[in-house]
Structure formats: C-alpha cells, structure tokens
Amino acid sequence: MATSPTLAADAVLGLLVPLWQWAIGLLVLVTVVVSARRLLMRGPTRMGGALLLAGVAVVALTAISYLVGSL
C-alpha cells in the first residue's frame, strides 16, 4: 500500500504547529513587557485605568471562550 502525499504534508504541518505557537507566544510576551514598561513610565495615575481595562478584557475573554466552548 502506498501512502498518500497528503498524509505526509499533514505530518510536517503537525510538526510546525508548536513552532508557530512558540513564535506567537514570544511576540505576545514582548508586547506585554514593552507595554508594561511604558505604562510604568507614565506613573501611577494611569495604572488604575489600565488595570481596570485589563481586568475587563480578561473577564470578557473568559466569558466569550466559555460561551463558545459550551456550544
């Protein structure tokens, strides 16, 4: 039995997926660090609003992923 070339392509793509996840994670981490540094340089007056905005974003993302997961 000959194997299909599609299966080989899927296997290679399956090996590359973790690499892309690491690359995306690294870019997100760099963005968070740069943003946090800039926010800290602006002072404590902006920290309250930024933390509130980040908290709302986390709660909204959690709610959306829970609703999508329950479908």
PDB file as gemmi writes it, atoms N, CA and C in Angstrom:
CRYST1    1.000    1.000    1.000  90.00  90.00  90.00 P 1                      
ATOM      1  N   MET A   1       0.828  -1.190   0.000  1.00  0.00           N  
ATOM      2  CA  MET A   1       0.000   0.000   0.000  1.00  0.00           C  
ATOM      3  C   MET A   1       0.872   1.252   0.000  1.00  0.00           C  
ATOM      4  N   ALA A   2       0.582   2.127  -0.883  1.00  0.00           N  
ATOM      5  CA  ALA A   2       1.314   3.389  -0.950  1.00  0.00           C  
ATOM      6  C   ALA A   2       0.623   4.416  -0.064  1.00  0.00           C  
ATOM      7  N   THR A   3       1.435   5.218   0.594  1.00  0.00           N  
ATOM      8  CA  THR A   3       0.857   6.266   1.442  1.00  0.00           C  
ATOM      9  C   THR A   3       0.536   7.487   0.601  1.00  0.00           C  
ATOM     10  N   SER A   4      -0.439   8.184   1.040  1.00  0.00           N  
ATOM     11  CA  SER A   4      -0.882   9.382   0.334  1.00  0.00           C  
ATOM     12  C   SER A   4       0.050  10.549   0.641  1.00  0.00           C  
ATOM     13  N   PRO A   5       0.395  11.399  -0.332  1.00  0.00           N  
ATOM     14  CA  PRO A   5       1.237  12.571  -0.048  1.00  0.00           C  
ATOM     15  C   PRO A   5       0.565  13.552   0.894  1.00  0.00           C  
ATOM     16  N   THR A   6      -0.753  13.545   0.950  1.00  0.00           N  
ATOM     17  CA  THR A   6      -1.470  14.442   1.854  1.00  0.00           C  
ATOM     18  C   THR A   6      -1.154  14.111   3.301  1.00  0.00           C  
ATOM     19  N   LEU A   7      -1.034  12.829   3.625  1.00  0.00           N  
ATOM     20  CA  LEU A   7      -0.707  12.443   4.995  1.00  0.00           C  
ATOM     21  C   LEU A   7       0.680  12.938   5.389  1.00  0.00           C  
ATOM     22  N   ALA A   8       1.627  12.878   4.464  1.00  0.00           N  
ATOM     23  CA  ALA A   8       2.968  13.367   4.761  1.00  0.00           C  
ATOM     24  C   ALA A   8       2.952  14.879   4.984  1.00  0.00           C  
ATOM     25  N   ALA A   9       2.183  15.587   4.184  1.00  0.00           N  
ATOM     26  CA  ALA A   9       2.089  17.039   4.348  1.00  0.00           C  
ATOM     27  C   ALA A   9       1.430  17.385   5.678  1.00  0.00           C  
ATOM     28  N   ASP A  10       0.422  16.618   6.067  1.00  0.00           N  
ATOM     29  CA  ASP A  10      -0.229  16.860   7.354  1.00  0.00           C  
ATOM     30  C   ASP A  10       0.732  16.596   8.509  1.00  0.00           C  
ATOM     31  N   ALA A  11       1.589  15.600   8.369  1.00  0.00           N  
ATOM     32  CA  ALA A  11       2.552  15.295   9.428  1.00  0.00           C  
ATOM     33  C   ALA A  11       3.563  16.425   9.576  1.00  0.00           C  
ATOM     34  N   VAL A  12       4.042  16.943   8.469  1.00  0.00           N  
ATOM     35  CA  VAL A  12       5.009  18.060   8.534  1.00  0.00           C  
ATOM     36  C   VAL A  12       4.350  19.291   9.140  1.00  0.00           C  
ATOM     37  N   LEU A  13       3.129  19.559   8.724  1.00  0.00           N  
ATOM     38  CA  LEU A  13       2.412  20.702   9.291  1.00  0.00           C  
ATOM     39  C   LEU A  13       2.180  20.509  10.780  1.00  0.00           C  
ATOM     40  N   GLY A  14       1.892  19.276  11.183  1.00  0.00           N  
ATOM     41  CA  GLY A  14       1.705  18.980  12.605  1.00  0.00           C  
ATOM     42  C   GLY A  14       2.964  19.231  13.418  1.00  0.00           C  
ATOM     43  N   LEU A  15       4.125  19.021  12.808  1.00  0.00           N  
ATOM     44  CA  LEU A  15       5.383  19.299  13.499  1.00  0.00           C  
ATOM     45  C   LEU A  15       5.660  20.795  13.594  1.00  0.00           C  
ATOM     46  N   LEU A  16       5.168  21.577  12.636  1.00  0.00           N  
ATOM     47  CA  LEU A  16       5.430  23.018  12.617  1.00  0.00           C  
ATOM     48  C   LEU A  16       4.491  23.810  13.513  1.00  0.00           C  
ATOM     49  N   VAL A  17       3.343  23.251  13.848  1.00  0.00           N  
ATOM     50  CA  VAL A  17       2.355  23.989  14.641  1.00  0.00           C  
ATOM     51  C   VAL A  17       2.918  24.437  15.988  1.00  0.00           C  
ATOM     52  N   PRO A  18       3.616  23.572  16.752  1.00  0.00           N  
ATOM     53  CA  PRO A  18       4.174  24.059  18.025  1.00  0.00           C  
ATOM     54  C   PRO A  18       5.174  25.202  17.830  1.00  0.00           C  
ATOM     55  N   LEU A  19       5.913  25.178  16.714  1.00  0.00           N  
ATOM     56  CA  LEU A  19       6.861  26.265  16.445  1.00  0.00           C  
ATOM     57  C   LEU A  19       6.128  27.591  16.287  1.00  0.00           C  
ATOM     58  N   TRP A  20       5.013  27.586  15.566  1.00  0.00           N  
ATOM     59  CA  TRP A  20       4.227  28.811  15.393  1.00  0.00           C  
ATOM     60  C   TRP A  20       3.630  29.263  16.720  1.00  0.00           C  
ATOM     61  N   GLN A  21       3.211  28.317  17.550  1.00  0.00           N  
ATOM     62  CA  GLN A  21       2.661  28.690  18.856  1.00  0.00           C  
ATOM     63  C   GLN A  21       3.722  29.348  19.718  1.00  0.00           C  
ATOM     64  N   TRP A  22       4.940  28.845  19.676  1.00  0.00           N  
ATOM     65  CA  TRP A  22       6.031  29.470  20.427  1.00  0.00           C  
ATOM     66  C   TRP A  22       6.338  30.870  19.892  1.00  0.00           C  
ATOM     67  N   ALA A  23       6.330  31.023  18.575  1.00  0.00           N  
ATOM     68  CA  ALA A  23       6.613  32.327  17.976  1.00  0.00           C  
ATOM     69  C   ALA A  23       5.547  33.346  18.365  1.00  0.00           C  
ATOM     70  N   ILE A  24       4.286  32.953  18.302  1.00  0.00           N  
ATOM     71  CA  ILE A  24       3.199  33.858  18.683  1.00  0.00           C  
ATOM     72  C   ILE A  24       3.283  34.190  20.166  1.00  0.00           C  
ATOM     73  N   GLY A  25       3.541  33.187  20.992  1.00  0.00           N  
ATOM     74  CA  GLY A  25       3.676  33.418  22.430  1.00  0.00           C  
ATOM     75  C   GLY A  25       4.812  34.361  22.761  1.00  0.00           C  
ATOM     76  N   LEU A  26       5.924  34.218  22.054  1.00  0.00           N  
ATOM     77  CA  LEU A  26       7.067  35.105  22.283  1.00  0.00           C  
ATOM     78  C   LEU A  26       6.738  36.542  21.893  1.00  0.00           C  
ATOM     79  N   LEU A  27       6.051  36.726  20.765  1.00  0.00           N  
ATOM     80  CA  LEU A  27       5.663  38.075  20.351  1.00  0.00           C  
ATOM     81  C   LEU A  27       4.679  38.704  21.336  1.00  0.00           C  
ATOM     82  N   VAL A  28       3.753  37.913  21.846  1.00  0.00           N  
ATOM     83  CA  VAL A  28       2.810  38.425  22.846  1.00  0.00           C  
ATOM     84  C   VAL A  28       3.550  38.822  24.116  1.00  0.00           C  
ATOM     85  N   LEU A  29       4.508  37.999  24.541  1.00  0.00           N  
ATOM     86  CA  LEU A  29       5.281  38.313  25.742  1.00  0.00           C  
ATOM     87  C   LEU A  29       6.080  39.602  25.572  1.00  0.00           C  
ATOM     88  N   VAL A  30       6.711  39.775  24.429  1.00  0.00           N  
ATOM     89  CA  VAL A  30       7.473  41.010  24.164  1.00  0.00           C  
ATOM     90  C   VAL A  30       6.539  42.213  24.185  1.00  0.00           C  
ATOM     91  N   THR A  31       5.369  42.085  23.585  1.00  0.00           N  
ATOM     92  CA  THR A  31       4.409  43.188  23.562  1.00  0.00           C  
ATOM     93  C   THR A  31       3.953  43.548  24.966  1.00  0.00           C  
ATOM     94  N   VAL A  32       3.686  42.549  25.794  1.00  0.00           N  
ATOM     95  CA  VAL A  32       3.247  42.809  27.168  1.00  0.00           C  
ATOM     96  C   VAL A  32       4.346  43.496  27.965  1.00  0.00           C  
ATOM     97  N   VAL A  33       5.577  43.046  27.807  1.00  0.00           N  
ATOM     98  CA  VAL A  33       6.688  43.649  28.554  1.00  0.00           C  
ATOM     99  C   VAL A  33       6.894  45.105  28.136  1.00  0.00           C  
ATOM    100  N   VAL A  34       6.885  45.374  26.840  1.00  0.00           N  
ATOM    101  CA  VAL A  34       7.065  46.750  26.356  1.00  0.00           C  
ATOM    102  C   VAL A  34       5.912  47.633  26.820  1.00  0.00           C  
ATOM    103  N   SER A  35       4.688  47.120  26.755  1.00  0.00           N  
ATOM    104  CA  SER A  35       3.526  47.898  27.196  1.00  0.00           C  
ATOM    105  C   SER A  35       3.583  48.182  28.691  1.00  0.00           C  
ATOM    106  N   ALA A  36       3.959  47.179  29.477  1.00  0.00           N  
ATOM    107  CA  ALA A  36       4.053  47.372  30.928  1.00  0.00           C  
ATOM    108  C   ALA A  36       5.128  48.402  31.268  1.00  0.00           C  
ATOM    109  N   ARG A  37       6.237  48.362  30.573  1.00  0.00           N  
ATOM    110  CA  ARG A  37       7.301  49.344  30.820  1.00  0.00           C  
ATOM    111  C   ARG A  37       6.824  50.760  30.515  1.00  0.00           C  
ATOM    112  N   ARG A  38       6.154  50.908  29.372  1.00  0.00           N  
ATOM    113  CA  ARG A  38       5.660  52.246  29.013  1.00  0.00           C  
ATOM    114  C   ARG A  38       4.619  52.725  30.007  1.00  0.00           C  
ATOM    115  N   LEU A  39       3.780  51.812  30.479  1.00  0.00           N  
ATOM    116  CA  LEU A  39       2.747  52.181  31.446  1.00  0.00           C  
ATOM    117  C   LEU A  39       3.374  52.591  32.775  1.00  0.00           C  
ATOM    118  N   LEU A  40       4.399  51.861  33.202  1.00  0.00           N  
ATOM    119  CA  LEU A  40       5.068  52.206  34.457  1.00  0.00           C  
ATOM    120  C   LEU A  40       5.785  53.549  34.356  1.00  0.00           C  
ATOM    121  N   MET A  41       6.268  53.878  33.172  1.00  0.00           N  
ATOM    122  CA  MET A  41       6.944  55.163  32.989  1.00  0.00           C  
ATOM    123  C   MET A  41       5.966  56.327  33.069  1.00  0.00           C  
ATOM    124  N   ARG A  42       4.707  56.089  32.778  1.00  0.00           N  
ATOM    125  CA  ARG A  42       3.713  57.168  32.820  1.00  0.00           C  
ATOM    126  C   ARG A  42       3.264  57.496  34.228  1.00  0.00           C  
ATOM    127  N   GLY A  43       3.458  56.581  35.157  1.00  0.00           N  
ATOM    128  CA  GLY A  43       3.148  56.867  36.549  1.00  0.00           C  
ATOM    129  C   GLY A  43       1.907  56.155  37.053  1.00  0.00           C  
ATOM    130  N   PRO A  44       1.687  56.278  38.350  1.00  0.00           N  
ATOM    131  CA  PRO A  44       0.600  55.531  38.994  1.00  0.00           C  
ATOM    132  C   PRO A  44      -0.802  56.017  38.618  1.00  0.00           C  
ATOM    133  N   THR A  45      -0.941  57.223  38.115  1.00  0.00           N  
ATOM    134  CA  THR A  45      -2.281  57.711  37.797  1.00  0.00           C  
ATOM    135  C   THR A  45      -2.905  56.929  36.651  1.00  0.00           C  
ATOM    136  N   ARG A  46      -2.080  56.455  35.739  1.00  0.00           N  
ATOM    137  CA  ARG A  46      -2.600  55.682  34.608  1.00  0.00           C  
ATOM    138  C   ARG A  46      -2.738  54.204  34.942  1.00  0.00           C  
ATOM    139  N   MET A  47      -2.100  53.759  36.022  1.00  0.00           N  
ATOM    140  CA  MET A  47      -2.107  52.340  36.360  1.00  0.00           C  
ATOM    141  C   MET A  47      -3.503  51.844  36.717  1.00  0.00           C  
ATOM    142  N   GLY A  48      -4.279  52.649  37.430  1.00  0.00           N  
ATOM    143  CA  GLY A  48      -5.621  52.224  37.833  1.00  0.00           C  
ATOM    144  C   GLY A  48      -6.513  51.968  36.629  1.00  0.00           C  
ATOM    145  N   GLY A  49      -6.520  52.896  35.700  1.00  0.00           N  
ATOM    146  CA  GLY A  49      -7.333  52.725  34.495  1.00  0.00           C  
ATOM    147  C   GLY A  49      -6.860  51.558  33.652  1.00  0.00           C  
ATOM    148  N   ALA A  50      -5.554  51.387  33.564  1.00  0.00           N  
ATOM    149  CA  ALA A  50      -5.015  50.281  32.766  1.00  0.00           C  
ATOM    150  C   ALA A  50      -5.350  48.938  33.402  1.00  0.00           C  
ATOM    151  N   LEU A  51      -5.250  48.851  34.719  1.00  0.00           N  
ATOM    152  CA  LEU A  51      -5.597  47.599  35.386  1.00  0.00           C  
ATOM    153  C   LEU A  51      -7.079  47.296  35.263  1.00  0.00           C  
ATOM    154  N   LEU A  52      -7.901  48.306  35.345  1.00  0.00           N  
ATOM    155  CA  LEU A  52      -9.332  48.106  35.166  1.00  0.00           C  
ATOM    156  C   LEU A  52      -9.638  47.625  33.755  1.00  0.00           C  
ATOM    157  N   LEU A  53      -9.022  48.240  32.770  1.00  0.00           N  
ATOM    158  CA  LEU A  53      -9.219  47.830  31.381  1.00  0.00           C  
ATOM    159  C   LEU A  53      -8.727  46.404  31.147  1.00  0.00           C  
ATOM    160  N   ALA A  54      -7.574  46.062  31.702  1.00  0.00           N  
ATOM    161  CA  ALA A  54      -7.043  44.703  31.551  1.00  0.00           C  
ATOM    162  C   ALA A  54      -7.947  43.689  32.238  1.00  0.00           C  
ATOM    163  N   GLY A  55      -8.469  44.036  33.401  1.00  0.00           N  
ATOM    164  CA  GLY A  55      -9.382  43.130  34.105  1.00  0.00           C  
ATOM    165  C   GLY A  55     -10.665  42.883  33.329  1.00  0.00           C  
ATOM    166  N   VAL A  56     -11.220  43.941  32.769  1.00  0.00           N  
ATOM    167  CA  VAL A  56     -12.437  43.790  31.956  1.00  0.00           C  
ATOM    168  C   VAL A  56     -12.154  42.940  30.726  1.00  0.00           C  
ATOM    169  N   ALA A  57     -10.988  43.121  30.112  1.00  0.00           N  
ATOM    170  CA  ALA A  57     -10.629  42.330  28.935  1.00  0.00           C  
ATOM    171  C   ALA A  57     -10.486  40.854  29.287  1.00  0.00           C  
ATOM    172  N   VAL A  58      -9.895  40.547  30.435  1.00  0.00           N  
ATOM    173  CA  VAL A  58      -9.741  39.151  30.852  1.00  0.00           C  
ATOM    174  C   VAL A  58     -11.089  38.520  31.138  1.00  0.00           C  
ATOM    175  N   VAL A  59     -11.963  39.233  31.833  1.00  0.00           N  
ATOM    176  CA  VAL A  59     -13.296  38.701  32.142  1.00  0.00           C  
ATOM    177  C   VAL A  59     -14.098  38.499  30.855  1.00  0.00           C  
ATOM    178  N   ALA A  60     -14.030  39.446  29.929  1.00  0.00           N  
ATOM    179  CA  ALA A  60     -14.766  39.314  28.668  1.00  0.00           C  
ATOM    180  C   ALA A  60     -14.237  38.143  27.848  1.00  0.00           C  
ATOM    181  N   LEU A  61     -12.936  37.992  27.774  1.00  0.00           N  
ATOM    182  CA  LEU A  61     -12.352  36.884  27.024  1.00  0.00           C  
ATOM    183  C   LEU A  61     -12.716  35.539  27.649  1.00  0.00           C  
ATOM    184  N   THR A  62     -12.721  35.476  28.966  1.00  0.00           N  
ATOM    185  CA  THR A  62     -13.107  34.244  29.660  1.00  0.00           C  
ATOM    186  C   THR A  62     -14.563  33.915  29.388  1.00  0.00           C  
ATOM    187  N   ALA A  63     -15.430  34.903  29.449  1.00  0.00           N  
ATOM    188  CA  ALA A  63     -16.852  34.670  29.204  1.00  0.00           C  
ATOM    189  C   ALA A  63     -17.103  34.230  27.769  1.00  0.00           C  
ATOM    190  N   ILE A  64     -16.430  34.870  26.830  1.00  0.00           N  
ATOM    191  CA  ILE A  64     -16.615  34.504  25.419  1.00  0.00           C  
ATOM    192  C   ILE A  64     -16.130  33.081  25.157  1.00  0.00           C  
ATOM    193  N   SER A  65     -14.954  32.728  25.695  1.00  0.00           N  
ATOM    194  CA  SER A  65     -14.450  31.373  25.461  1.00  0.00           C  
ATOM    195  C   SER A  65     -15.299  30.329  26.166  1.00  0.00           C  
ATOM    196  N   TYR A  66     -15.895  30.663  27.301  1.00  0.00           N  
ATOM    197  CA  TYR A  66     -16.806  29.725  27.974  1.00  0.00           C  
ATOM    198  C   TYR A  66     -18.065  29.523  27.143  1.00  0.00           C  
ATOM    199  N   LEU A  67     -18.607  30.609  26.618  1.00  0.00           N  
ATOM    200  CA  LEU A  67     -19.826  30.507  25.783  1.00  0.00           C  
ATOM    201  C   LEU A  67     -19.560  29.745  24.493  1.00  0.00           C  
ATOM    202  N   VAL A  68     -18.422  29.991  23.864  1.00  0.00           N  
ATOM    203  CA  VAL A  68     -18.095  29.269  22.632  1.00  0.00           C  
ATOM    204  C   VAL A  68     -17.842  27.786  22.933  1.00  0.00           C  
ATOM    205  N   GLY A  69     -17.195  27.507  24.054  1.00  0.00           N  
ATOM    206  CA  GLY A  69     -16.910  26.124  24.430  1.00  0.00           C  
ATOM    207  C   GLY A  69     -18.157  25.344  24.808  1.00  0.00           C  
ATOM    208  N   SER A  70     -19.172  26.013  25.285  1.00  0.00           N  
ATOM    209  CA  SER A  70     -20.392  25.313  25.703  1.00  0.00           C  
ATOM    210  C   SER A  70     -21.353  25.058  24.547  1.00  0.00           C  
ATOM    211  N   LEU A  71     -21.055  25.600  23.368  1.00  0.00           N  
ATOM    212  CA  LEU A  71     -21.929  25.360  22.215  1.00  0.00           C  
ATOM    213  C   LEU A  71     -21.780  23.985  21.724  1.00  0.00           C  
TER     214      LEU A  71                                                      
END                                                                             
